[in-house]
Amino acid sequence: MTDMTGQSIGRYQILARLGEGGMAVVYKARDTRLERDVALKLIRLTAFPAEMHSNILARFEREAKSLARLSHPSIVTVFDYGEHDGAPFLALEYCPGGDLKNRLTGQPMDWREAIQLILPIARAMSYSHKQGIIHRDVKPSNVMFTGEGEPKLSDFGIAKMLETDNVATLTGTGVGIGTPGYMAPEQWTGETSPQSDQYGLGVVLYELLTGRKPYEADTPAGILIKQTSQPLPPPRQFTAAIPTAVESAILKALDKDPAERHANMDVFIKVFEGLLQQTPVVETLTTIRDPNKTLAVVPAVVVEERTRTPTPVDLKTPATPLTDTKPINWKMIIIGAAALVVLVGIVWGGWQFSRGSLFVPKPSATPSQTATPRPTDTPVATPTPELGIGSTLTREKDGMVMVYVPADEIIMGSDADDALAECQKFRSDCDRDWFTDEEPPHQVSLDAYYIDVYEVSNAQYQLCVEAGACDPPQETGSFTRDSYYGDSQYNDYPVIFVDWNQAKAYCTWARVTLPTEAQWEKAARGTDGRMYPWGNSFDDTNANFCDSSCPFAANKDYDDGYEDTAPVDAYPGGASIYGAYNLSGNVWEWVNDWYDAYPGNTTSNPYYGTTSRALRGGSWNYGGDKLRSSLRNGGNPDEGGSSLGFRCSRSAASP
């Protein structure tokens, strides 16, 4: 395809070529109507026999319209569809951060960093599967990065758009059925399901952790033969620092039998979030919430109904030799045999249509990729990791998990005009004066500290009351529930109707403190100054705030099913980069500072205010305009309310 840089396709002015493959060329282009940059993907119809063009165009248009309806912060948005000289194109969200493939170095990545990187992609896949769309080609080159470094999954459904009834016509480039190194075994015979996407993401995670894919060969046929005839090499064989529990979760995602993988992407997400928090997770097909569950003493558990008894994952279990005790998998043998027949057809089809060699030479391996495997009969001790993002500790008093926040400098606060503009996206009566107490943006430095993963729950607070260290909440109901505190079905909901003094007393009993405003804001915004804990784009599925079920004036039409508070472990998609939940929404959280205007000077470990006590985070009875991480509020320290709760923190230097 001729380079079109400098030309125009309708309203799109081509600025530069970004990349190309066997099936498409991608350009950076300027949408002259909306004045924004886009990625323009032009499909090469010359890659297909002429008799297939009309069928491909019809399917492409149908699938493009379906993809344009996908709306998720971790999915590259489809803006437009069209044709140029008879060939289809898509106008996509432009991601200036490039793709994951270009960031791979062949060296292992820290397991916490790798899991945090793939979790947004897993959430994107969970969302798309619920919309009935399977990606079919999950691989590093389809993971893009925004200018802020947030990962997004691209090319959703492209493989299906380009499918034909003849499998041999597309597999020369791997588009029709996937990319060989990342394909699930069942994809070789055209059998695709959401479990196939899980396998592809598992391969990506495996590659991040080990610097190599699980099966490598010079040809797709070689990969297939290894995949169907050889056991999957344990990741710890290449990177001993991977915890045993993480290895087990990856091996499950990469099981040759789709039925033996994680039940769905929601379970996959729950498992890997639990690993980050060092919380044991037992997996199941059906999520069951135990009404008597107490987060103070029982870790988050999902129960899976399997014919065999699952073994709980325990991060403290030492490494042991891995053995495959499964019975012979006749289904996979049949799939392998059928796939070999398909491969014969692929080679024949590639020759018939003169589409170039199916067998692409593999790049030369680096020393780290060809390291001598460890003997599987020698247990290897997992080194104690250094403190970093993903590190946790668990309090003895109440069982609360706390996440580590490294020392760093951040910019606190925001410009009132910027805050006003964001507010006006939700309501027309915004007043700039509401936001002047966020000014001026100023730099502060913070020592390392820990902060609670969750808001303090009813069950945890009850432990303090029973110990005689805390007064009971000022009321035992909630806004819509006559029975709340002390009712076992709300054990893992946030305690409310506690004033600042009660919150402080609880943290003191637990041998920690209330966080300062600076600690709270850093835990929510990270060091990149993001607007919300999950990023810079608002997502109404990531927080509990005033929705259509709210008894107050509704300002959005998303209904999450909660009439007021939600469980403290709800909305995992809204967690901050450090792993703290519900920093936006659910309940306003008391912090240590008095509430007053910022002094504006650069300070170290700042503490603000002289009047009322500060509150942070918005709540279930406030709208989306109150969820920004820099927004501040204040309250009488002697008064509680149906939307007031808290969490605790502690210095990393504390004994």
N, C-alpha and C positions, 0 to 999 in steps of 0.2 A: 504494500500500500504506500503510495507517494506521501512524503512528509507534507502535512497541511499547515505547518507553522506559518502564521501571518495571514492565513485565509479565514473566511467566515463561513459558518453553517447556520443560516438563519440569524438569530439574535446572538449567536455564540461566536466570539472572536478568538481564534486559536492563538495561544500565547507561546506554548512550548510543549514538546513531546515529553511525557513522563515515563513511558515504558511501552513495551509491546510483547505479545506472545503469539502463539500459533493461531489464536482465534480472534484477537482484538488488538487495537492500538489505543492507548490512553493519552489524552492531551490535557494540559491545563488550559482552561479557556475563561473568557470574561463574558458573563451574562450582561449584555449591554442594556437590557431592559430593567433588570433588578439591581444592576451595578454590584455584582458579587462574583468572586471566582468560583468556578466549578471544575470538576473532573469530567471530561467528555470521553466516554468509552464507545469507540466505533468498532462494530463487528465486521470481520472479514468474511463476506459471503463467498469469496473465491475459495475459501477452505472447504466448501460443500459442493457436491454435485448440483448442477442447475435444477434438476427435477425436484430437489428438496427445498429450494428457496421459498416457495410460497408457504409451505408448511411451517418452516422455521420462522418466517415473518409473522404469521398468524399467532403462533405460540409465543413469540417474543413479545408481541403487543399485549397479549392476555396476561402474561406473567409480569410484565412491567407495571401494568395497572395494579396488580395485586401487591407488588413490592412497594409501590408508592404509598400504600396505606399503612405500611409498617412505621411505627413511631416509637423509637426507643433511644435513649441517650448513648447506647453503645452499638448502634447500627448506623452505618453510613446511609444518609438519607438519599432517596431517589427523588430528584426534583422534576424531571421531564423525560419524555420519550419522543423519538422522531425518526425520520429516515433521511438519508443523504445518498443520492445516486443509487437508490434502491436498497441500500444497506441500512440496518437499524442502528440507532445509537441511544445511549442513556446519558443524561446529565445528572451527575452525582455530587454530593457534598465533597468539597475539596479538603483534603487532610494534609496540611503542609509538613507534618512530622514524618512523612514517609511510612514504610511498612516494617513489620517485625523481621522479615527475611533479611533486610539490609542491616539489622541490628545484631543478628546472630554472629557470634565470633568463633564458634566451635569450642568455647570454654563453658563450663557449668556455671549456672546462675544460682545465687542463694535461693533455697527452697521457698522461703517466705516471700521474697520478691517475685519469684515466678508464679506462685499461687495468686498473689495480689494482682499480677498482670492478667492472668487468664480468667479471674472471677467475673469481671465486667463482660467478657466475651461469653462466658457461660450463662450469665443473666440474659444477654441478648438472644442466645439460642433458646433458652427457656421460653422467652416471650414469643419468638417466632414459631416455635413448635406448637404453642397454644393457639396461634393463628393459622395452623395447618401448613406451615412452610418449613421445609427441610433445606438446610444449606447445601449439603452434598459435596462440598469441596473446602473443608476447613483446613487451612494451612497458613504458615507464617506470612506469605505474601498477600493474604487476604485479611490480615490484621493491620489496620492503619492507625496512625497516631495524629491527634489534633495538634494545633500549635501549642497547647498547654500540656501535651504529653499523655492525654487520655486515650486509651485504646478503643478502637471501633472495628466491628466486623463488616467487611465489604463483600460484594459479589454474591449477596443472598439470592439464591434461586437461579443464578446465571446458568449453572449446569443443566437445570431443567428447561430453561428457555431454549437451549441449543440441542436438546435431545431429539433424536429421530428414532424411527422404528428399527433402523439397522445399526446395531451397536458398533459395528466395525468402522463406520464412517467417521466417528469422532474420537476414538481412543488413541489415534496417533499423537494427539496432544494431551490426552488424559482428561479433556473437558467433559465428555459425555458421561463418564462414570466416576470421575474424581482424579486425584493426583496420586500415582501409585504408592509413594512413600507414606501417605497419610490416609489411604483408603482402608476401610474396614473389610474384613474377608468377604462378607456377604455382598459388597458392592461389585466384586468382580463378575458376579452373575446377574447384575442388574437389580438386586434386592436391596432396597434402601429404606431406612426408617430413622426416627430421631436418635436411636441408639448408634446409628452410623456416624452421626455428627459428634456424639460423645466420644467415640473411638478416635475421630480425627483430632478433637481437642486434647484427648489424652496423649496422642503422639506429639502434639505441639508442646505440651507440658513436659513430657519425657525428654524431648530435645533440649528444652530450656535447662533442665536439671542435669543432663549428662553431656551435652554438647554433640549428641548424635541421635539419629532416629533409631527405633528398636530394630528394624530390619533394613539393611542396606545391601544393594547388589548393583551390578552394572546395567541391568535391564529390568523392565517391569516383570518379565517372566521370572527372573531370579528372585525378586521380592515376593512374588506370589508363592513360589515354591517354598521359600523360607517361612513365610507367614502361615502356610497351611501344614507344614511338616515339622517345624521346629518350635520348642517352647520359647516364650518371650523372654529375652535376657533381663534379669532383674536390674532396675536402675542402679542399685547400690553396688552392682558389679563394676560400674564405671565411676560412681561418685559415692564414696563411703559416708560422706557427711549427711546424706539424705536420711531423715528419720525412718525407722521401720514402718511406722504408721502411714507416712506419706507414700512410701513405696507400695504398701498394700492397697491403698486407695487408687493409685495409678494402675496397678496390675488389674484391679477389678474393672476399671474403665476400659482397659485394653484386652479384656477377655475375648477369646475367639468366638464364643457363643454370645450373640446379642442379649439373650435372655439372662445371662449371668453378669451383665454389666450393672452399673447403678440403675435403679428403677426408672429414673428420668432425670432431667437436668436440675430440677429443684432439689432432688436428693443429692446429686453430684455437688451442687453448691453448698448444701448443708454440711456435707462431709468435709469439704475442704475449708469451709469457714471454721468448723470445729477444730480442724488441725491447726489453723492459725491461732486459735484461742486455747489450744491444748485441752480441748474438751472432748472426752470420749464420745464417739458417735456409733451407734449400732444401726445399720441401715435397713430400711424396709420399703415394701411397695406402697404401704399406706401410712401416712403420717397420722399419729394418734396423739392428741393432747390429753394427758392425764389431768383431770380436774383437781387432783390432790398434789400435783407436782409443785415442789418448792424449789425455786432457783437457788435458795440459800444452801440447800443440801444435796440437790439432785442435778447433775449436769444435763444439758439439752440432749434429748434422746429421740430418735425416730425409730419406730419398730417395723421391721420388714418381715413379711410373711413369706418364708421360704420353706422348702421341704427339708433343708438341712439347717442345723443350728449355727447361726453366725457367731463369730468370735469378736468381742469388742476390740476396737482399735485403741491401743495404749501407747502414747508417745514414750513412756518410760521403759517399755519392753526392750531388752537388749536384742541386737541383731541375731537371727538364727538362720541356719541354712534353709534355703527354699527348696521344697520338693513338690513335684506335681503328682498328686495322688488321685486326680480325677480319672473316671473310667474313660475308655476310648470314646472319643467324640465322633461317632459315625456321621453325624450331620456335617461336620467340618470336612471330613474326608470326601463326602459326596460333593460339597461345595468346591473343594480343591480340584477334584476331577473335572467337574463341570467348567470351572474357571479355566483349566488348561485347554479345554475344547474352545472356549471363548477366545483365548489367546491365539490359537491357531487361526480363528476367524479374523482376529485383529490384524495379524501379520498379513494374511491374504488380502484383507480390505485395504490395508495401507499400500500394498503393492499395486492393487488394481486401480486405485484412484491416484496413484503417484503422489502421495502426500508426504513424502519424506520418511526417513527411518523412524520406526517406533522406538528403537533402542538408542537412548541418549547416554553418552559417556558420563560417568560419574567424576566429579572433580577429585583431584588428588587429596587423599586424606592427610590431615595434620597429625603430628605425633600424639596429641591428646585424643584424637579419634581412634587411634589404633593401639591404645594402651593395652598391655597384657591383662586379661580379666583375672580377678581374684579367684582362687579356688573356692567353690561353693561349700566346701566342708570345713572352712575356717571361720568361726564367728568373728565379726569385726565390730569393735566398740565404736559407738557414735560419739564424736567429739562434742563437748558442751559448747553450744554456739555463743558467740559474743552478743551482748545486748544490742538490739536494733529493732527496727519496725517489725512487728510480729511477735516480739518477746512479751511474755506475760508473767504475772504472779497471781496467786490465789490467796485471799485473806483468810486467816484462820477463824476469825470471829463469825463471819456471815457467809463464807464461801464465795464471795464476789470475785470474779476474774477482773484483773486490771491490766490494761495494755500500756506498753512502754512508749513514751514520746521522747525522742532524742533532744539533746540541747541544740538550740539553733536561734537565729534571729528571724523575726517575722515583721510584717507590716500589719499593725492593728488599726481598726477603724476603717472608714470609707468617706468619700466625698459625698456631701448631702445631695448634690445634683445627680450623681450616679444612682444613689439610693432612691431618689424621687422617680427617676426614669424607670427603675425596676418595679417600684410600687404601682406605677401607672399601667403596667401590664395586667394588673389584677383589678384595679378600681380607679374611678375617675376623680374621687374626692381626696386624693393624696395631698398632704400639706408638707412643704419642704421643712418647716419647723420641726416636724416629727423626727427628722434625721440629723439635726445639727449636733446632737450629743454624740454622734459617731465621728465627728470631725475633731481635729484633723487626722488624716492617716499618719501614723507615726511608727517609727522603728523601735522594737523592743527586743531584748535578748532574754532567753529563758534557759535555766538549767534543765537537765533531764528530769523527767517525772513520770509517774504512772497515773492513769485516770480510769475510772470504772468503765467497763464495756457497756454496762446497762445502767439505767436509772434504778435507784434502790426500790426494791419491790415490797409489797405488803408483807409477805412472809419474812423477808429479811428484817424489816422494821419491827415486826412482832417479836423477833428474837431479842432485840434491844429493850422493848417494853417488858418482856418477861424477865429480863436480867435486872430490871429496876433502874436502868440507865436512861430510859427515854419515857416521855409522857405519851399516852395514846394520841392518835390523830384527833383533831378538834371535832370531826364528824366521822361516822363510820360508813356512810353512804357515799355515792358519787352523784353527779348531776342528774343522771337518768336511772340510777340503781339505788333502791332502798337499802340493800345489803351489799357491801363492798369490802371494806377492811374487816378481816376476820372470817370472811366467806371463802372457803377453800378454792372455789372455782376462779377466784381472782387473786390467788396467791402470787402469780408471776406478773401481775399488773403493777404499775408504779404506785407507791404510797402517795396519797394526796392529803389535803387539809393539814399540812404540817407547815409551821412558820419557820423563819430563818433560824431561830434559836433551837427549835427541835431538830432541824437538819444538822446544825453544828454539833448538837449533843450526840446525835447518832454517829457522825464521823469520828468524834472524839472517842466514843465507846469502841468503835472499830479500829482505833489507833491510827487514824488517818485524818485528813482535814477536808474542808470544802475547797474546791479549786478557786484560784483567783480568776478574775475576768480574762487575764492574758492567757492563763493555762487553758481555760475553757475554749477561748477563741482559737488558739493554736490547734487544739485537738479537733476542732471542727473544720478549720480552713487549711491545715497543713502549712507548708512554707511557701506554696505558690499562690496564696491569697484567694483561693477559690470562693465563689459566692455562696455555694451550698456545700455541705459535707461531701456530697457525691460528685461535685463538679460545678461548672458555671452555667449549665442549662437547667431550667426548672423541670422537674418531673413529678407529677402529682401522685405517682405510685410509690414514691420513696419516703413519704412522711404522713403522719396522722395530723390532719388539720381540718379546718371547717369546710366540710364538703356538703353534698346534697342531703345527708342525713342529720346534719348539724342543726340544733334548735335555733341557731342564730341566722343572720342573713347569709344565705349561701352565695358564694362567689365562684364556684366551679361545679361541674356536673359529674365529677368522679366520686363514686360511692364505694368506700372500702369496707362497709359493713359494721363499723364501730360507731356507737352512738356518742361515746365520749372517749375515755382512755383506751389504749390498746396494750397488749402484752409488751413487756420490756424488750423481748427478743423479736418483735415484729419489724417489718420493713428492712430486711437485710440489704436491699439495694441502696438504702440511704446511709449505710455506714460510712464513716470517714476513712481516710487513707490509713489511719492507725488502727481501725477496727472497732471504733466506738459507735454504738447504735443510738438512734433517736436523739441526736444532738439538734435536729430540727424537728419540731412538732412533738406531739404526745403531751408533755407537760412542760411548763416553764420551769427552769432549774435555778434554785438559789445558788449564788456563788459568794465567795468570802467578802468581796469588796462592798464598801458603801457606794451608793450610786451618785455620781456627780460628773461634771464635764471633764473630758480628758485634759491633762495639763499640756500635752502636745510636745513635750521634750523627749528625747531618747532616754530610755531608762532600762535598767536591768531588773528582771523579775518584778515588774511594777505591781502596785496595789493602789487602787483609786478610791476617791470619794469621801464625803463627809456627811451625807444626809440619809436617804433611804437605802436599803440593801439592793444590790443589783440582781436582776433576773436575766436569764439567757435562753434562747432557742425556740420561742413560739410555743404553741400548744394546740390541743384538739379543738378549742373553741375560738381560735383566731385564724384568719385567712392566710393564703399563700404569701401575701405581702409581708408577713411577719416571720418568715422562715429563713431569711438571710443570716449567715453566720456572724456578721458584724453588727446586727441589730441589737440594741440595748433596751432594757426596760428596768423599772425599779418598783419596789413594794415596801410596805410597812413591815419591818422585821418581826412584829408581834402578831401578824395576821396570816392565816393560811387560806386556802381556797381549793375549789374543785379542779383547778388546773395548775396547782403548784406542787412540785416535787423537787428532787435533787439527785446528785451523784457525788462521789468523793474522789479525792486525789491524794497523792503523797509524793514527796521528793524521792528521786531514785537513790539519793545518798542516805536516806533514812535506814537505820538498821532493821 
